[in-house]
Amino acid sequence: FIPKGFDKTLAQFSVDEKNNISHRFKALELAKIILKILNKG
């Protein structure tokens, strides 16, 4: 699978490159921030 706008397959991406375009990674990063805030309260 070659993501739109890229010239290589997902298997060829580094972990950092995958995380940069991954909606799951972005959602988990946001959840981590929210949980830290809730844990302080």
N, C-alpha and C positions, 0 to 999 in steps of 0.2 A: 504494500500500500504506500503510495507516494502522496503525502498531504498536499493540498492545493497551495501553490506558491513556493513549493520546495522542489529540489531536484534530486532527492534521494529518498530511499524507503525509511520507514520508522526503525527498521532493524539496524540501519546505518547511523542513526542518531546517537549522540552521546546521552548519558543520563541527564545532564544539564540542559541539553537541547530539547529533550522530550518534556522535561518539567516546565520549560519555558512556554510550551504551547499546550500543555495538558490542562484541561478544565478541572480534572479531578485534583491535580496537585494544587491549583489555585484555590479550590474550595477547601482543601485540607489546611492550607496555610491560613486562610481566613478563619476556619474553625479553631485552629490553634490559638490565634489572637483572641477570639471571643472567649474561649475557655479560660485563658489566662486572666482576662478581665473579670469574668464571673467568679473565678477562684479567689480573687483579691477582696471581693465584696462580702 
